Amino acid sequence: MLAHLYAILIVPFAENPFMRRALAGALALSVASPPLGILLTLRRMSLFGDALSHAVLPGVAVGFLLCGLSLPAMSIGGLVAGMLVVALAGWISRRTQLREDASLAATYLVALALGVMLISAQGTQVDLLHILFGNVLAVDQDGLLLIAGIATLILVLLATLYRGLLLETFDPLFLAACGGRGWLYQQAFLLMVVLNLVAAFQTLGTLMAVGLMMIPAVAARLWSERLGVQFVVGVALAVLASVAGLLLSYHFDLSSGPAIIVSAGVVYGVSVLVAPGGWLRQLMQRPHLRG
Amino acid sequence: MSATTGGEVDAMAGTMISLHDLTVSYRRHPAVHHLSGSFARGSLTALVGPNGAGKSSLLKSLLGLVPIEHGSVLLGVERQHIAYLPQRSEIDRSFPLSVLDCVLLGHWQRNGLHAGISAEARQAAVQALATVGLAGFEERALGTLSGGQFQRVLFARILLQDAQLILLDEPFAAVDEPTIDALMTLILRWQAEGRTTIAVLHDFDLVRGRFPQTLLLARKLLAWGTTAEVLTLENMRRMRATVAAWDEHAPVCNTEGED
């Protein structure tokens, strides 16, 4: 029995360097992504990550056109494009009557169209698929360093700006009345989201990088009403989904990125059913207290 | 044309806020129109007027939260000594924050991003909660509070800010009588402590009973002075006559303050 478990759970990682690298990369992403996702849901911007992931694409495409399938080139391109879209949308929402979500919706759609146009003008279908859906099993040493470096940077930034980020999310008017520059925190936060997406696009692809950020985060919100606990639960769920997804893709020869996201989906489904904030708890109404 | 703090304070020893020909407008329509006057240091003023009279805009212009189109605001106090209670609708109460953490935000101006919360600061927050009648609520989540209880929490946060100028935008909207009484006691205590308070209110009986000064605003100034002088039948009639006077095709105003 134990030997059986060992063969299923440990051997794939023990015997295959590419699986170990994939695991390390996925774990780094699992630590950095869910806190960002939770902050996004608190700002009622759950779909924002999706939009930003599209915004990254034209930059990735330019990097790809200039240097082929080169990770540094595509990453820098993605980062620049994402930051440009965030800054442009932020500027439009501050200087015009449009709200942030509306200006971002318009900006990212144009960015996505530009990206697809650039890639399909030059590359083949396979290249487009690689960029859109990623390949975690192809992560090399440089890619791993990039992912780990960005994840570390995000954690440091989160810890440094934590109080301001929360205050700007919870009561922006109070922060503004105190003379604080709220938009600075907002831009710093969105920069972290872009960085995270750039780190994740190689493993999960631009389209699914958002999955590891949002799904464990949304599931975590069902488990506790305390923010600190939500962060820990979110990271734990993301780690679980990453390991399970990699093993699934190994044993059943599935595409690795989608396998991780589907695993996260299963984790989310279970949370929706059994978590304290979930469906079963609503169903089993306990008698009310005496006051 | 600007909000000024600090430097020019000396010239206005007994004055906390001095407004000169202040105009704030949205899409060219004035919300506050050529308003001049001053709030004395240590005064307690009710800001009264119909909906859309520019009361909130006036408070926001004092804080620099809305652009001042014309005229000037002179504040006799540094920015970090101002406390502001926004209208309730603007805060998300489902945020996963404990009551104590929310009150502790009152230390933000002194502590900023990184300074730790000292034992005394924490004790002050617990004390503030007890003062507003919420002893024992420290670890409750904000989402579990009623509207009136949440309003008490925000007052506790203002207590911690230890501000010289306190701006309250409709502090008693949808709040029950006992809570109004409790919070009113705090406001009167602030006055006794020499703090300057301005509160947007709609309850004329409360204003007549508790507020020494009243500013009656209907975009332009209708009356400003002691409450007895301001809330006269004649002024109330004038106020009602100006309600809902929205003119989509209003001509350009170039009176430069002779309103």
HADDOCK unambig.tbl for C-alpha pairs under 7 A between the chains (distance, minus, plus):
assign (segid A and resid 42 and name CA) (segid B and resid 95 and name CA) 6.91 0.50 0.50
assign (segid A and resid 161 and name CA) (segid B and resid 113 and name CA) 6.65 0.50 0.50
assign (segid A and resid 163 and name CA) (segid B and resid 113 and name CA) 5.71 0.50 0.50
assign (segid A and resid 164 and name CA) (segid B and resid 113 and name CA) 5.99 0.50 0.50
assign (segid A and resid 170 and name CA) (segid B and resid 91 and name CA) 6.99 0.50 0.50
assign (segid A and resid 170 and name CA) (segid B and resid 92 and name CA) 6.39 0.50 0.50
assign (segid A and resid 170 and name CA) (segid B and resid 95 and name CA) 6.59 0.50 0.50
assign (segid A and resid 171 and name CA) (segid B and resid 91 and name CA) 5.85 0.50 0.50
assign (segid A and resid 177 and name CA) (segid B and resid 63 and name CA) 6.00 0.50 0.50
assign (segid A and resid 177 and name CA) (segid B and resid 84 and name CA) 6.59 0.50 0.50
assign (segid A and resid 178 and name CA) (segid B and resid 79 and name CA) 6.86 0.50 0.50
assign (segid A and resid 178 and name CA) (segid B and resid 80 and name CA) 6.24 0.50 0.50
assign (segid A and resid 178 and name CA) (segid B and resid 109 and name CA) 6.61 0.50 0.50
assign (segid A and resid 179 and name CA) (segid B and resid 79 and name CA) 6.94 0.50 0.50
assign (segid A and resid 225 and name CA) (segid B and resid 96 and name CA) 5.56 0.50 0.50
assign (segid A and resid 226 and name CA) (segid B and resid 96 and name CA) 5.53 0.50 0.50
assign (segid A and resid 226 and name CA) (segid B and resid 97 and name CA) 6.85 0.50 0.50
assign (segid A and resid 227 and name CA) (segid B and resid 96 and name CA) 5.70 0.50 0.50
